[in-house]
Amino acid sequence: MKTEFARRLLDLPRSSFATTVSRIDQLVKAGEDVVNLCQGNPDLPTPPHIVEALRREVLDPATHRYPAFSGLLELKAAVAQWYATHHQVHLDPESEVAILFGAKAGLVEISQCLLNPGDVCLMPDPAFPDYWSGVVLARARMHAMPLLRENGFLPDYSALDPATCDRAKLMFLNYPNNPTSVTAPPEFYEETVRFAARNQVVVASDFAYAALGFDGRAPCSFLQTDGAMEVGVEFISLSKMFNMAGWRIGAVVGNPDVVAAINLLQEHYYVSLPSFIQRAAAVALTGPQDCVEELARTYERRRDVFVAGVRDAGWHIDLPQSIFAWLPVPGGGSSSAFADDLLTRAKVAVAPGRWFGEHGEGYVRVSLLAPEDRLKEAVIRLADLRNGTHKDPDHD
Ligand SMILES: Cc1ncc(COP(=O)(O)O)c(C=O)c1O
């Protein structure tokens, strides 16, 4: 039988990460010493008190039964408590919090909840590619909002034409930003609320890198802005905050109509996450937070090591405000060609900026989720390649 698949499936973007990860695996199997700075996959373990909570909870037979539809109230209350403590945002756990299989799931689901075929979604460019998937599944259209260095990698709403704004129903934002590693100032969020209210656009603020602030500055939440709850929702993730990427847990909070829509869609896909994971996640959010502070300091030290090394090599780089470095390609060449060259010749894996959109071209994204000695090693290899002092083993 020749199976014919649905157009929406065939149109889904292919993950460039998967291809590179399998190439890295092959190189490692062949005995190569690859410094892998390609993905944003936390290298450190989940703090022990959270693992201990999971161990305790999984022994309770109540957690072996189907969990409550749309998640445990105990976890929703923990999310609300986290927002109140860290961002002075007050949420009703029942109606303004939904539990997600990682932020990723919700970031795909929101487009299916809000977009009809042909509707416009305002998409930052560059952006985390998972946003595109939901828009494709909804058969909607993306309109790029270029994130340019001269605008602090923030979208310029005044550059959008009124007809596009009229058709737009949803907009993604993400600060601290992946991949450009900048944060957004409160004034930008104030402007966003005005823009969204004027144009009736729902704002989906991806706050996956909340809590990992550098240089004594905590990232601000979109929901801290007056009027934000009226126009949008925010996604948080426990993946990076508590090194829980493998646990697959996050939440979406804010506008109750949008939260209800996501819960409704999820009711058709899942019966929520395992209760033992939800209970341990509640412990993570309400328990001691010094582990988060310690993690942020570790990443900040790594950033400093990497940036100092790169700058010593005469390479200009803006100071990252998050766990990625957004490194200009020497000579402004193709990011894919440069990343390919780096992996082939210097055995350093980075993500080409083009993977994140047209305006990511000219940069590569370097993940700082690796120990300091590996980052130092990467800097040596990067500098050698850039300065032409790299020795190709094949040609020695
Ligand atoms: C910007 C951004 N949003 C969301 C996610 C996904 O988070 P989660 O692990 O909770 O699905 C990531 C993961 O790397 C990310 O970089």
PDBQT file of the ligand as one rigid body, heavy atoms in Angstrom, charges set to zero:
ROOT
HETATM    1  C1  LIG A 401      13.287  29.161  23.968  1.00  0.00    +0.000 C 
HETATM    2  C2  LIG A 401      12.869  27.799  24.387  1.00  0.00    +0.000 A 
HETATM    3  N1  LIG A 401      11.582  27.567  24.678  1.00  0.00    +0.000 NA
HETATM    4  C3  LIG A 401      11.158  26.359  25.060  1.00  0.00    +0.000 A 
HETATM    5  C4  LIG A 401      12.031  25.289  25.161  1.00  0.00    +0.000 A 
HETATM    6  C5  LIG A 401      11.508  23.939  25.530  1.00  0.00    +0.000 C 
HETATM    7  O1  LIG A 401      11.386  23.788  26.883  1.00  0.00    +0.000 OA
HETATM    8  P1  LIG A 401      10.890  22.402  27.499  1.00  0.00    +0.000 P 
HETATM    9  O2  LIG A 401      12.104  21.575  27.768  1.00  0.00    +0.000 OA
HETATM   10  O3  LIG A 401      10.160  22.790  28.737  1.00  0.00    +0.000 OA
HETATM   11  O4  LIG A 401       9.993  21.751  26.496  1.00  0.00    +0.000 OA
HETATM   12  C6  LIG A 401      13.374  25.487  24.877  1.00  0.00    +0.000 A 
HETATM   13  C7  LIG A 401      14.309  24.357  24.975  1.00  0.00    +0.000 C 
HETATM   14  O5  LIG A 401      15.441  24.389  24.651  1.00  0.00    +0.000 OA
HETATM   15  C8  LIG A 401      13.805  26.769  24.468  1.00  0.00    +0.000 A 
HETATM   16  O6  LIG A 401      15.067  27.011  24.147  1.00  0.00    +0.000 OA
ENDROOT
TORSDOF 0
